[in-house]
Amino acid sequence: MPAVDHVIVDTIPSVLKPRTLYLCLEHDVVVHLCMCGCSAKVVTPLGPAEWSVSYDENTVSLRPSIGNGALACRSHYWITRSDVRWLPQITEREQRRAYARDERDLLAQLERDRRWWRRLVAQLSKRWRSVRGGWSR
C-alpha cells in the first residue's frame, strides 16, 4: 500500500482521512490533512501559477512542495509517487518569500490570461464587424 492514497471527488468530504489526497478536478483543488499528523486541512489550488497534480491508478504526485508555514507545525514536504519526502521545517522568512513569489507568479499568470482574452475579444470584434458589414450591404 502506498504511503499516500488519492481519491478523485466531485466535492471535498467534510471528514478527511489521514494520508489521503482528495482531488477535486472540477474545482481545480487538492485537499489533504497535513502529513505531519497535526490534522490541519491543507488546500492546494491547481493552476499554471499554483500546484499541479499527476496521478495514475496507484500513485499521486503534487508539485511544488507543500510548505505549511502558516500552520503551527510549519511542516514542509514533497509528495512524489505517493511517497512523502520531508524537508526542513519552513521558516517565517522562507514563508514570506514563498508568499511573495506566489503573488508575483499569480499576477504574471493573470496578465498572460488577460492578454490572451484581449486578443480573443479583438479577433471576435473584428470578425463581427466584417460579418455585420457584409449583411448591411
RAPEZI-V243695 format. One record per residue. N is the residue number from 1. PSI is psi in whole degrees, -180 to 180 (* if undefined). Layout:
n=N psi=PSI
n=N psi=PSI
This chain:
n=1 psi=133
n=2 psi=158
n=3 psi=-36
n=4 psi=129
n=5 psi=168
n=6 psi=148
n=7 psi=134
n=8 psi=127
n=9 psi=157
n=10 psi=-36
n=11 psi=152
n=12 psi=127
n=13 psi=156
n=14 psi=-28
n=15 psi=122
n=16 psi=145
n=17 psi=144
n=18 psi=151
n=19 psi=33
n=20 psi=128
n=21 psi=131
n=22 psi=112
n=23 psi=108
n=24 psi=86
n=25 psi=-29
n=26 psi=-32
n=27 psi=11
n=28 psi=56
n=29 psi=147
n=30 psi=133
n=31 psi=141
n=32 psi=166
n=33 psi=142
n=34 psi=135
n=35 psi=-15
n=36 psi=-15
n=37 psi=4
n=38 psi=-8
n=39 psi=11
n=40 psi=141
n=41 psi=129
n=42 psi=122
n=43 psi=124
n=44 psi=105
n=45 psi=144
n=46 psi=141
n=47 psi=169
n=48 psi=-35
n=49 psi=16
n=50 psi=-138
n=51 psi=160
n=52 psi=150
n=53 psi=142
n=54 psi=145
n=55 psi=159
n=56 psi=-163
n=57 psi=-35
n=58 psi=-24
n=59 psi=163
n=60 psi=145
n=61 psi=143
n=62 psi=127
n=63 psi=145
n=64 psi=-161
n=65 psi=160
n=66 psi=115
n=67 psi=107
n=68 psi=56
n=69 psi=-21
n=70 psi=-10
n=71 psi=158
n=72 psi=-33
n=73 psi=-25
n=74 psi=30
n=75 psi=156
n=76 psi=124
n=77 psi=160
n=78 psi=146
n=79 psi=111
n=80 psi=121
n=81 psi=46
n=82 psi=12
n=83 psi=145
n=84 psi=125
n=85 psi=117
n=86 psi=141
n=87 psi=165
n=88 psi=149
n=89 psi=143
n=90 psi=132
n=91 psi=167
n=92 psi=-41
n=93 psi=-45
n=94 psi=-37
n=95 psi=-44
n=96 psi=-43
n=97 psi=-40
n=98 psi=-42
n=99 psi=-44
n=100 psi=-43
n=101 psi=-44
n=102 psi=-43
n=103 psi=-44
n=104 psi=-45
n=105 psi=-41
n=106 psi=-43
n=107 psi=-40
n=108 psi=-41
n=109 psi=-41
n=110 psi=-40
n=111 psi=-42
n=112 psi=-44
n=113 psi=-41
n=114 psi=-42
n=115 psi=-42
n=116 psi=-45
n=117 psi=-43
n=118 psi=-42
n=119 psi=-42
n=120 psi=-47
n=121 psi=-42
n=122 psi=-44
n=123 psi=-44
n=124 psi=-41
n=125 psi=-44
n=126 psi=-46
n=127 psi=-41
n=128 psi=-43
n=129 psi=-40
n=130 psi=-38
n=131 psi=-45
n=132 psi=-40
n=133 psi=-36
n=134 psi=-32
n=135 psi=-28
n=136 psi=-8
n=137 psi=*
